[in-house]
Amino acid sequence: MKRLLSIIPMLLSGDGKADRVVPPSGHTAWLTSFSAAAMAFLAVFTLALALAAGRLADRWSAELARTATVRISAPEGQQAAQTRAVLRVLRTTPGIRSARALTDAEQRKLLEPWFGPDLPLDALPIPRLVEVIEGNPGPDVAGLRMRLAAEAPGAVFDDHTRWRAPLVRAAQRLRLLAVLAIALITLATAAMITLAAKASLAANATVISVLRLVGATDAYIARAFVRRFTLRALVGALLGTAVGMVAVLLLPSAGREASFLSGLGFQGVDWFVPLAIAPLAAAVAWWATRAAAHRTLRGLT
């Protein structure tokens, strides 16, 4: 940590004469800056995906953890009686906060995306749905199902466990993949900056030999390369981060019907998270260039 903190004064001070050892332009200059900018841009969107996946998993888990549904499929003329029996059982069951039967309009709205707005509920054998809100702690599900089977044979209690868990796991795995993608972006940035630093050192082998003849140490020479490449990576990462944040800000809202797409971005304090990308890129560039410089200088003896 102390060594990483030493990057800041090194970047701010520097040695003008030593800086001239590193060519200020050329393919190594634009390659370093472009790589840092491109990787920072990708990192912004990867962070947005990771945060959105985390919010999605938390929302699904919270919204479905305390909800359940009772589906009542009864012969014609018995559905109303079984619905009343189900509501009576639910309202007298410990662990049930509330229970209510959905109206025809509400059930029609639920089925509208699949069957259209003109669905004739009266002519179709559609089960009656009862919305259940569980308390904390929840009910004895096994005992509740036995009571419902006795009072209303056509009632089925569904606590959403079968399909809630796979959805939450899918969102969590998506977040994990985003974290892995950020790690790969970091490694790719380090690899490209290492190649650029090695190319620059090799291109200046003659200059380095002259500097050694006049008494310059390898640490002095390496420090010049490290500072220049770290600054290039920092500037490129700042530019890529800024462009990425603007692009995320301009993403169109998809509305509540597509909550994941509308949540693909940063919310609240999440906007401060991408600000860590540029310092991280500078730290990666400092580490990669330092290792490459010392390794290459030893090979030039």
C-alpha positions in Angstrom: 0.0 0.0 0.0 2.8 2.4 0.8 4.4 1.7 -2.5 1.1 2.4 -4.3 0.7 5.7 -2.4 4.1 6.7 -3.6 2.8 6.8 -7.2 1.1 10.2 -6.5 4.2 12.3 -5.6 6.1 10.5 -8.4 3.5 11.6 -11.0 3.3 15.1 -9.7 7.1 15.8 -9.4 9.2 13.8 -11.9 12.5 14.8 -13.5 12.4 16.8 -16.6 15.7 15.5 -17.9 14.8 11.9 -17.1 11.5 12.3 -18.8 13.2 13.1 -22.1 14.5 9.5 -22.1 11.1 8.3 -23.1 9.8 9.5 -26.5 6.8 11.7 -26.0 5.1 10.4 -29.2 5.1 7.4 -31.4 3.2 4.1 -31.4 4.0 3.4 -27.8 2.4 6.6 -26.7 -0.9 6.3 -28.5 -1.0 2.5 -27.8 -0.8 3.1 -24.1 -3.3 5.9 -24.0 -5.7 4.2 -26.4 -5.6 0.8 -24.5 -6.2 2.5 -21.2 -9.1 4.5 -22.6 -10.7 1.5 -24.3 -10.4 -0.7 -21.3 -11.8 2.0 -19.0 -14.8 2.5 -21.3 -15.5 -1.3 -21.2 -15.0 -1.3 -17.5 -17.7 1.3 -17.0 -20.2 -0.8 -18.8 -19.1 -3.9 -17.0 -19.5 -2.2 -13.6 -23.0 -1.0 -14.7 -23.9 -4.6 -15.6 -22.5 -5.9 -12.3 -24.4 -3.3 -10.2 -27.6 -3.8 -12.2 -27.4 -7.6 -11.7 -26.9 -7.1 -8.0 -29.9 -4.8 -7.7 -32.0 -7.3 -9.7 -31.0 -10.2 -7.5 -31.7 -8.2 -4.3 -35.1 -6.9 -5.7 -36.3 -10.4 -6.8 -35.2 -11.9 -3.5 -36.9 -9.2 -1.4 -40.1 -9.0 -3.5 -40.7 -12.7 -3.6 -39.4 -13.8 -0.3 -42.7 -12.9 1.6 -45.2 -13.5 -1.2 -47.2 -16.6 -2.2 -50.2 -17.5 -4.4 -53.1 -19.8 -3.9 -54.5 -21.2 -7.2 -58.1 -22.4 -7.0 -59.3 -24.7 -9.7 -62.9 -25.9 -8.9 -65.9 -27.2 -10.9 -68.4 -24.7 -12.1 -70.5 -23.3 -9.2 -68.0 -24.3 -6.5 -65.2 -21.8 -7.1 -66.8 -19.0 -5.1 -67.4 -21.3 -2.1 -63.8 -22.7 -2.3 -62.5 -19.2 -2.6 -64.3 -18.1 0.6 -63.0 -21.3 2.4 -59.4 -20.5 1.3 -59.6 -17.0 2.5 -61.0 -18.2 5.8 -58.2 -20.7 6.3 -55.5 -18.1 5.3 -56.8 -15.4 7.7 -56.8 -17.8 10.6 -53.3 -19.2 9.9 -50.4 -17.9 12.0 -47.7 -16.4 9.8 -50.0 -15.0 7.2 -50.1 -11.2 7.2 -52.9 -10.7 4.6 -54.7 -12.6 1.9 -57.1 -11.4 -0.9 -58.6 -12.8 -4.0 -57.7 -11.0 -7.2 -60.5 -9.5 -9.1 -61.4 -10.4 -12.7 -59.9 -7.1 -13.9 -56.6 -7.9 -12.1 -56.5 -11.4 -13.5 -57.3 -10.1 -17.0 -54.4 -7.7 -16.7 -52.0 -10.5 -15.7 -53.0 -12.5 -18.7 -53.2 -9.6 -21.2 -49.6 -9.8 -22.4 -50.2 -13.4 -23.6 -53.9 -13.4 -24.6 -54.7 -9.8 -25.4 -57.1 -7.4 -23.7 -60.3 -9.1 -24.8 -59.9 -12.3 -22.9 -63.4 -13.7 -21.9 -62.7 -14.9 -18.4 -66.3 -16.0 -17.9 -66.1 -18.5 -20.8 -62.8 -20.0 -19.9 -61.9 -22.3 -16.9 -59.3 -19.9 -15.5 -58.4 -20.6 -11.8 -59.1 -18.0 -9.2 -55.9 -16.5 -7.8 -55.4 -15.5 -4.1 -52.5 -13.2 -3.3 -50.9 -14.0 0.0 -48.4 -11.8 2.0 -46.5 -13.8 4.6 -45.3 -12.5 7.9 -42.0 -12.9 9.7 -41.8 -15.7 10.6 -43.8 -17.3 7.8 -46.5 -20.0 8.1 -46.1 -23.7 8.5 -46.3 -24.5 4.7 -46.8 -28.2 5.1 -49.6 -27.7 7.7 -51.2 -25.0 5.6 -51.3 -27.2 2.5 -53.0 -30.0 4.5 -55.7 -27.5 5.8 -56.3 -26.2 2.3 -56.6 -29.7 0.9 -59.3 -30.5 3.5 -61.2 -27.2 3.2 -60.8 -26.6 -0.5 -59.7 -29.6 -2.6 -59.1 -27.4 -5.7 -56.6 -25.1 -4.0 -52.9 -25.2 -4.5 -50.5 -23.2 -2.4 -47.5 -21.9 -4.3 -44.7 -20.1 -2.3 -42.7 -19.2 -5.6 -39.7 -21.2 -4.4 -39.5 -23.3 -7.6 -38.9 -20.4 -9.9 -37.7 -17.7 -7.4 -34.4 -19.5 -6.6 -33.3 -20.0 -10.2 -34.0 -16.3 -11.1 -32.0 -15.1 -8.1 -29.1 -17.5 -8.9 -29.1 -16.4 -12.5 -28.8 -12.7 -11.4 -26.0 -13.6 -9.0 -24.1 -15.5 -11.6 -24.4 -12.6 -14.0 -22.9 -10.3 -11.3 -20.1 -12.9 -10.9 -19.4 -12.9 -14.6 -19.2 -9.1 -14.6 -16.6 -9.2 -11.8 -14.6 -11.8 -13.8 -14.8 -9.5 -16.8 -13.4 -6.6 -14.8 -10.5 -8.8 -13.7 -9.8 -9.8 -17.3 -10.0 -6.2 -18.4 -7.4 -5.4 -15.7 -5.1 -8.2 -16.8 -5.4 -7.2 -20.5 -4.6 -3.6 -19.7 -1.5 -4.7 -17.8 -0.4 -6.9 -20.7 -0.8 -4.2 -23.3 1.0 -1.6 -21.3 3.8 -4.1 -20.6 4.2 -4.7 -24.3 4.3 -1.0 -25.0 6.9 -0.3 -22.3 9.1 -3.1 -23.6 8.8 -1.8 -27.1 9.8 1.7 -26.0 12.7 0.4 -24.0 14.0 -1.7 -26.9 13.6 1.3 -29.3 15.7 3.4 -26.9 18.5 0.9 -26.3 21.1 3.2 -27.7 20.0 6.1 -25.5 19.9 3.9 -22.5 23.5 2.7 -23.2 24.7 6.3 -23.4 22.9 7.2 -20.1 24.6 4.3 -18.4 28.0 5.5 -19.7 27.5 8.9 -18.2 26.6 7.4 -14.8 22.7 7.0 -14.9 21.5 4.1 -12.8 18.9 1.6 -14.0 16.5 2.9 -11.2 16.8 6.4 -12.6 16.1 5.2 -16.2 13.2 3.0 -15.1 11.6 5.8 -13.0 11.4 7.9 -16.1 9.6 5.2 -18.1 7.3 4.3 -15.2 6.2 7.9 -14.7 5.6 8.6 -18.4 3.6 5.4 -19.0 1.7 5.8 -15.8 0.6 9.3 -16.8 -0.4 8.1 -20.3 -2.5 5.3 -18.8 -4.1 7.7 -16.3 -5.0 10.3 -18.9 -6.4 7.6 -21.3 -8.4 6.0 -18.5 -9.9 9.3 -17.4 -11.0 9.9 -21.0 -12.5 6.4 -21.4 -14.2 6.6 -18.0 -15.8 10.0 -18.9 -17.0 8.8 -22.3 -18.4 5.6 -20.7 -20.3 7.4 -18.0 -21.8 9.8 -20.5 -22.9 6.8 -22.6 -24.5 5.1 -19.6 -26.2 8.3 -18.7 -27.7 8.5 -22.2 -29.1 4.9 -22.2 -32.8 5.1 -22.9 -35.2 4.1 -20.2 -37.2 0.9 -21.0 -39.9 1.5 -18.4 -41.1 -0.7 -15.6 -42.1 -3.5 -18.1 -38.4 -4.1 -18.7 -37.1 -3.4 -15.3 -33.7 -5.0 -15.9 -33.0 -2.8 -19.0 -34.2 0.3 -17.3 -32.0 -0.5 -14.3 -28.8 -1.0 -16.4 -26.8 1.9 -15.2 -25.8 3.7 -12.1 -28.1 4.9 -9.3 -27.3 7.2 -6.5 -23.9 6.7 -5.0 -23.2 4.1 -7.7 -22.1 7.0 -9.9 -19.0 7.3 -7.7 -17.9 3.7 -8.3 -16.5 4.3 -11.9 -14.3 7.1 -10.5 -12.0 4.4 -9.2 -11.3 3.1 -12.7 -8.7 5.7 -13.6 -6.6 5.4 -10.4 -6.8 1.7 -10.7 -5.6 1.9 -14.3 -2.7 4.1 -13.2 -1.7 1.6 -10.5 -1.8 -1.2 -13.0 0.3 0.8 -15.4 2.8 1.7 -12.7 3.1 -2.0 -11.6 3.3 -3.3 -15.2 5.8 -0.7 -16.4 8.0 -1.0 -13.4 8.2 -4.8 -13.7 8.8 -4.5 -17.5 11.4 -1.8 -17.2 13.6 -3.6 -14.6 13.3 -6.9 -16.5 14.2 -5.3 -19.8 17.1 -3.2 -18.4 18.6 -6.3 -17.0 18.5 -7.8 -20.4 20.2 -4.8 -22.0 23.4 -5.2 -20.0 
